[in-house]
Amino acid sequence: MGTRAVTDDGPAYFTHPLVRGDDYSRLYEFFTSHIEAGDATTVALDITGRTYSGSVAATIGGTVVATPTITVVDAANGQITVAMSDTITDQLTQGRYVFDVIENPGTSSERTVILGLYNMQGRA
């Protein structure tokens, strides 16, 4: 099970820990409706034909300091992964970073589907 998002009312918002120098990967699942995990009314959003991009910056509107790899894992079930290699996370210093995931539905429009914070932590 991944991080669940319903984006009908604007971007979903998350805060995640991120350890400097570690590989990072998180699965997100998009739904048209979501009550609780396993509930019969939960309906996955089919994202076939859509592509995703993202960025990480120290401040909102700031210079992009990292670009995660975003992969559609299972389009019919609305699943994507957001990943960064250890080389990328090792370049980030301690602190907070803002991140986004932008959806391109294959038309001229695009929209932000996920916004959030990475709380960077260092290794001991």
TORBA-734482 format. One record per atom (N, C-alpha, C): x, y, z; residue number from 1; atom name. Coordinates in pm, whole numbers. Layout:
BEGIN
X / Y / Z / NUM / CA
...
//
This chain:
BEGIN
84 / -117 / 0 / 1 / N
0 / 0 / 0 / 1 / CA
89 / 124 / 0 / 1 / C
52 / 224 / -77 / 2 / N
129 / 346 / -86 / 2 / CA
64 / 460 / -10 / 2 / C
112 / 580 / -36 / 3 / N
55 / 701 / 20 / 3 / CA
-64 / 737 / -66 / 3 / C
-181 / 748 / -5 / 4 / N
-306 / 765 / -80 / 4 / CA
-340 / 913 / -98 / 4 / C
-387 / 945 / -217 / 5 / N
-419 / 1084 / -248 / 5 / CA
-549 / 1094 / -328 / 5 / C
-638 / 1182 / -284 / 6 / N
-755 / 1221 / -362 / 6 / CA
-733 / 1368 / -394 / 6 / C
-729 / 1402 / -523 / 7 / N
-689 / 1537 / -562 / 7 / CA
-800 / 1619 / -624 / 7 / C
-926 / 1580 / -601 / 8 / N
-1038 / 1655 / -658 / 8 / CA
-1047 / 1797 / -603 / 8 / C
-1004 / 1820 / -480 / 9 / N
-1015 / 1951 / -417 / 9 / CA
-882 / 2025 / -416 / 9 / C
-795 / 1996 / -510 / 10 / N
-664 / 2058 / -514 / 10 / CA
-557 / 1956 / -481 / 10 / C
-432 / 2000 / -473 / 11 / N
-323 / 1906 / -450 / 11 / CA
-334 / 1837 / -313 / 11 / C
-292 / 1712 / -310 / 12 / N
-277 / 1642 / -182 / 12 / CA
-150 / 1696 / -116 / 12 / C
-145 / 1695 / 15 / 13 / N
-31 / 1752 / 87 / 13 / CA
26 / 1648 / 183 / 13 / C
160 / 1631 / 178 / 14 / N
228 / 1533 / 263 / 14 / CA
356 / 1590 / 320 / 14 / C
397 / 1539 / 434 / 15 / N
529 / 1566 / 492 / 15 / CA
598 / 1432 / 510 / 15 / C
720 / 1420 / 455 / 16 / N
794 / 1294 / 462 / 16 / CA
934 / 1317 / 517 / 16 / C
986 / 1223 / 595 / 17 / N
1127 / 1230 / 634 / 17 / CA
1215 / 1188 / 516 / 17 / C
1332 / 1245 / 508 / 18 / N
1427 / 1211 / 402 / 18 / CA
1565 / 1207 / 466 / 18 / C
1636 / 1098 / 451 / 19 / N
1768 / 1083 / 512 / 19 / CA
1875 / 1110 / 407 / 19 / C
1962 / 1203 / 438 / 20 / N
2068 / 1241 / 346 / 20 / CA
2155 / 1119 / 314 / 20 / C
2179 / 1098 / 185 / 21 / N
2265 / 988 / 141 / 21 / CA
2194 / 855 / 123 / 21 / C
2063 / 850 / 148 / 22 / N
1986 / 726 / 129 / 22 / CA
1913 / 731 / -5 / 22 / C
1893 / 613 / -64 / 23 / N
1800 / 604 / -176 / 23 / CA
1660 / 630 / -122 / 23 / C
1579 / 699 / -200 / 24 / N
1443 / 733 / -156 / 24 / CA
1346 / 688 / -264 / 24 / C
1237 / 624 / -223 / 25 / N
1131 / 588 / -315 / 25 / CA
1000 / 578 / -238 / 25 / C
897 / 642 / -290 / 26 / N
766 / 637 / -226 / 26 / CA
660 / 613 / -332 / 26 / C
570 / 520 / -302 / 27 / N
459 / 489 / -390 / 27 / CA
340 / 578 / -351 / 27 / C
280 / 641 / -451 / 28 / N
157 / 718 / -430 / 28 / CA
46 / 652 / -509 / 28 / C
-74 / 652 / -452 / 29 / N
-191 / 596 / -517 / 29 / CA
-298 / 704 / -527 / 29 / C
-350 / 724 / -649 / 30 / N
-454 / 824 / -671 / 30 / CA
-591 / 756 / -679 / 30 / C
-691 / 822 / -620 / 31 / N
-826 / 768 / -615 / 31 / CA
-927 / 874 / -657 / 31 / C
-1038 / 829 / -717 / 32 / N
-1148 / 921 / -745 / 32 / CA
-1233 / 940 / -620 / 32 / C
-1233 / 838 / -534 / 33 / N
-1296 / 849 / -402 / 33 / CA
-1221 / 756 / -309 / 33 / C
-1217 / 793 / -182 / 34 / N
-1143 / 712 / -86 / 34 / CA
-1205 / 733 / 51 / 34 / C
-1252 / 626 / 111 / 35 / N
-1308 / 634 / 245 / 35 / CA
-1203 / 584 / 344 / 35 / C
-1174 / 458 / 341 / 36 / N
-1068 / 397 / 421 / 36 / CA
-1011 / 281 / 343 / 36 / C
-888 / 245 / 374 / 37 / N
-824 / 133 / 304 / 37 / CA
-911 / 8 / 313 / 37 / C
-934 / -55 / 201 / 38 / N
-1013 / -176 / 199 / 38 / CA
-1162 / -155 / 187 / 38 / C
-1209 / -32 / 198 / 39 / N
-1351 / -3 / 188 / 39 / CA
-1397 / -25 / 43 / 39 / C
-1513 / -80 / 25 / 40 / N
-1563 / -110 / -108 / 40 / CA
-1587 / 15 / -192 / 40 / C
-1597 / 133 / -131 / 41 / N
-1623 / 255 / -207 / 41 / CA
-1495 / 322 / -256 / 41 / C
-1379 / 268 / -222 / 42 / N
-1254 / 323 / -271 / 42 / CA
-1238 / 288 / -419 / 42 / C
-1220 / 392 / -503 / 43 / N
-1210 / 371 / -648 / 43 / CA
-1080 / 432 / -698 / 43 / C
-995 / 349 / -758 / 44 / N
-868 / 397 / -812 / 44 / CA
-892 / 487 / -932 / 44 / C
-807 / 587 / -950 / 45 / N
-813 / 678 / -1064 / 45 / CA
-725 / 621 / -1175 / 45 / C
-780 / 596 / -1289 / 46 / N
-703 / 546 / -1404 / 46 / CA
-623 / 663 / -1461 / 46 / C
-491 / 652 / -1459 / 47 / N
-404 / 760 / -1505 / 47 / CA
-336 / 725 / -1638 / 47 / C
-395 / 634 / -1712 / 48 / N
-341 / 595 / -1842 / 48 / CA
-324 / 718 / -1931 / 48 / C
-206 / 730 / -1992 / 49 / N
-178 / 841 / -2083 / 49 / CA
-126 / 966 / -2015 / 49 / C
-122 / 966 / -1884 / 50 / N
-74 / 1084 / -1811 / 50 / CA
75 / 1066 / -1778 / 50 / C
147 / 1178 / -1774 / 51 / N
287 / 1177 / -1733 / 51 / CA
304 / 1270 / -1614 / 51 / C
414 / 1252 / -1542 / 52 / N
436 / 1327 / -1418 / 52 / CA
579 / 1377 / -1413 / 52 / C
595 / 1493 / -1352 / 53 / N
727 / 1550 / -1327 / 53 / CA
724 / 1611 / -1187 / 53 / C
841 / 1640 / -1135 / 54 / N
846 / 1697 / -1001 / 54 / CA
974 / 1773 / -978 / 54 / C
976 / 1845 / -866 / 55 / N
1095 / 1921 / -830 / 55 / CA
1103 / 1935 / -678 / 55 / C
1224 / 1964 / -633 / 56 / N
1253 / 1987 / -491 / 56 / CA
1328 / 2119 / -482 / 56 / C
1286 / 2206 / -391 / 57 / N
1352 / 2336 / -372 / 57 / CA
1357 / 2367 / -222 / 57 / C
1447 / 2457 / -184 / 58 / N
1459 / 2496 / -44 / 58 / CA
1342 / 2583 / 1 / 58 / C
1283 / 2659 / -92 / 59 / N
1171 / 2746 / -60 / 59 / CA
1069 / 2740 / -173 / 59 / C
947 / 2780 / -145 / 60 / N
845 / 2787 / -248 / 60 / CA
889 / 2885 / -356 / 60 / C
891 / 2841 / -479 / 61 / N
934 / 2926 / -589 / 61 / CA
1083 / 2942 / -599 / 61 / C
1158 / 2873 / -513 / 62 / N
1304 / 2885 / -512 / 62 / CA
1369 / 2803 / -622 / 62 / C
1500 / 2810 / -625 / 63 / N
1578 / 2735 / -723 / 63 / CA
1562 / 2585 / -699 / 63 / C
1536 / 2511 / -805 / 64 / N
1523 / 2366 / -795 / 64 / CA
1660 / 2308 / -762 / 64 / C
1665 / 2228 / -654 / 65 / N
1791 / 2167 / -611 / 65 / CA
1796 / 2017 / -639 / 65 / C
1682 / 1958 / -674 / 66 / N
1678 / 1816 / -709 / 66 / CA
1555 / 1790 / -796 / 66 / C
1569 / 1694 / -884 / 67 / N
1458 / 1654 / -970 / 67 / CA
1437 / 1504 / -952 / 67 / C
1332 / 1465 / -884 / 68 / N
1308 / 1322 / -863 / 68 / CA
1266 / 1253 / -994 / 68 / C
1286 / 1124 / -997 / 69 / N
1236 / 1041 / -1106 / 69 / CA
1096 / 996 / -1069 / 69 / C
1000 / 1024 / -1156 / 70 / N
861 / 985 / -1130 / 70 / CA
819 / 886 / -1237 / 70 / C
774 / 769 / -1191 / 71 / N
741 / 659 / -1279 / 71 / CA
597 / 614 / -1256 / 71 / C
523 / 596 / -1364 / 72 / N
389 / 536 / -1353 / 72 / CA
411 / 386 / -1336 / 72 / C
369 / 334 / -1222 / 73 / N
388 / 192 / -1189 / 73 / CA
272 / 108 / -1240 / 73 / C
150 / 155 / -1217 / 74 / N
28 / 83 / -1257 / 74 / CA
-77 / 188 / -1291 / 74 / C
-87 / 221 / -1419 / 75 / N
-176 / 330 / -1462 / 75 / CA
-322 / 301 / -1429 / 75 / C
-367 / 179 / -1452 / 76 / N
-508 / 146 / -1428 / 76 / CA
-547 / 162 / -1282 / 76 / C
-451 / 142 / -1192 / 77 / N
-478 / 156 / -1049 / 77 / CA
-423 / 284 / -989 / 77 / C
-384 / 380 / -1075 / 78 / N
-345 / 513 / -1029 / 78 / CA
-219 / 517 / -944 / 78 / C
-118 / 436 / -976 / 79 / N
2 / 428 / -893 / 79 / CA
125 / 486 / -963 / 79 / C
195 / 573 / -889 / 80 / N
323 / 627 / -934 / 80 / CA
425 / 613 / -821 / 80 / C
553 / 615 / -857 / 81 / N
658 / 625 / -756 / 81 / CA
735 / 754 / -779 / 81 / C
778 / 812 / -669 / 82 / N
867 / 928 / -670 / 82 / CA
997 / 880 / -607 / 82 / C
1108 / 894 / -679 / 83 / N
1235 / 838 / -630 / 83 / CA
1350 / 934 / -653 / 83 / C
1448 / 924 / -562 / 84 / N
1575 / 996 / -576 / 84 / CA
1686 / 901 / -533 / 84 / C
1796 / 902 / -605 / 85 / N
1909 / 816 / -572 / 85 / CA
1985 / 872 / -452 / 85 / C
2070 / 788 / -394 / 86 / N
2153 / 832 / -282 / 86 / CA
2246 / 946 / -323 / 86 / C
2287 / 949 / -449 / 87 / N
2372 / 1057 / -498 / 87 / CA
2299 / 1191 / -490 / 87 / C
2171 / 1191 / -524 / 88 / N
2092 / 1314 / -519 / 88 / CA
2067 / 1356 / -375 / 88 / C
2022 / 1264 / -290 / 89 / N
1991 / 1302 / -152 / 89 / CA
2117 / 1342 / -75 / 89 / C
2233 / 1288 / -115 / 90 / N
2358 / 1324 / -48 / 90 / CA
2396 / 1470 / -72 / 90 / C
2345 / 1529 / -178 / 91 / N
2375 / 1668 / -209 / 91 / CA
2286 / 1766 / -133 / 91 / C
2184 / 1714 / -65 / 92 / N
2093 / 1800 / 11 / 92 / CA
2141 / 1810 / 155 / 92 / C
2145 / 1930 / 209 / 93 / N
2188 / 1948 / 347 / 93 / CA
2068 / 1937 / 440 / 93 / C
2092 / 1936 / 570 / 94 / N
1981 / 1926 / 664 / 94 / CA
1889 / 2046 / 653 / 94 / C
1763 / 2023 / 683 / 95 / N
1664 / 2128 / 679 / 95 / CA
1537 / 2079 / 612 / 95 / C
1454 / 2173 / 574 / 96 / N
1328 / 2141 / 508 / 96 / CA
1336 / 2178 / 361 / 96 / C
1270 / 2097 / 281 / 97 / N
1260 / 2123 / 138 / 97 / CA
1114 / 2109 / 97 / 97 / C
1071 / 2190 / 3 / 98 / N
937 / 2176 / -53 / 98 / CA
949 / 2090 / -179 / 98 / C
844 / 2011 / -205 / 99 / N
844 / 1931 / -326 / 99 / CA
707 / 1935 / -391 / 99 / C
704 / 1904 / -519 / 100 / N
577 / 1897 / -590 / 100 / CA
579 / 1784 / -691 / 100 / C
460 / 1743 / -730 / 101 / N
441 / 1648 / -839 / 101 / CA
337 / 1711 / -931 / 101 / C
376 / 1726 / -1058 / 102 / N
292 / 1791 / -1158 / 102 / CA
243 / 1684 / -1255 / 102 / C
112 / 1687 / -1284 / 103 / N
53 / 1592 / -1378 / 103 / CA
29 / 1659 / -1513 / 103 / C
68 / 1590 / -1620 / 104 / N
38 / 1634 / -1755 / 104 / CA
-56 / 1529 / -1815 / 104 / C
-181 / 1565 / -1837 / 105 / N
-278 / 1466 / -1886 / 105 / CA
-272 / 1441 / -2036 / 105 / C
-171 / 1495 / -2104 / 106 / N
-160 / 1475 / -2248 / 106 / CA
-224 / 1585 / -2328 / 106 / C
-269 / 1691 / -2261 / 107 / N
-325 / 1808 / -2328 / 107 / CA
-235 / 1926 / -2297 / 107 / C
-278 / 2045 / -2329 / 108 / N
-195 / 2162 / -2303 / 108 / CA
-199 / 2206 / -2157 / 108 / C
-288 / 2146 / -2079 / 109 / N
-296 / 2185 / -1938 / 109 / CA
-215 / 2091 / -1852 / 109 / C
-174 / 2139 / -1738 / 110 / N
-109 / 2056 / -1637 / 110 / CA
-157 / 2105 / -1502 / 110 / C
-141 / 2019 / -1400 / 111 / N
-184 / 2061 / -1268 / 111 / CA
-96 / 1997 / -1162 / 111 / C
-87 / 2065 / -1051 / 112 / N
-13 / 2014 / -936 / 112 / CA
-103 / 1917 / -862 / 112 / C
-58 / 1793 / -845 / 113 / N
-139 / 1693 / -777 / 113 / CA
-88 / 1662 / -636 / 113 / C
40 / 1689 / -610 / 114 / N
97 / 1667 / -477 / 114 / CA
189 / 1784 / -444 / 114 / C
176 / 1835 / -322 / 115 / N
267 / 1933 / -264 / 115 / CA
312 / 1879 / -129 / 115 / C
428 / 1920 / -84 / 116 / N
466 / 1875 / 49 / 116 / CA
602 / 1922 / 93 / 116 / C
643 / 1865 / 205 / 117 / N
772 / 1896 / 266 / 117 / CA
852 / 1769 / 285 / 117 / C
981 / 1779 / 260 / 118 / N
1076 / 1676 / 302 / 118 / CA
1150 / 1732 / 422 / 118 / C
1148 / 1661 / 531 / 119 / N
1227 / 1697 / 648 / 119 / CA
1357 / 1619 / 641 / 119 / C
1463 / 1687 / 598 / 120 / N
1592 / 1624 / 578 / 120 / CA
1659 / 1595 / 711 / 120 / C
1708 / 1474 / 722 / 121 / N
1781 / 1432 / 841 / 121 / CA
1917 / 1378 / 796 / 121 / C
2017 / 1390 / 883 / 122 / N
2148 / 1338 / 850 / 122 / CA
2172 / 1205 / 917 / 122 / C
2269 / 1135 / 867 / 123 / N
2309 / 1009 / 932 / 123 / CA
2389 / 1040 / 1056 / 123 / C
2390 / 945 / 1146 / 124 / N
2464 / 962 / 1272 / 124 / CA
2612 / 967 / 1245 / 124 / C
//
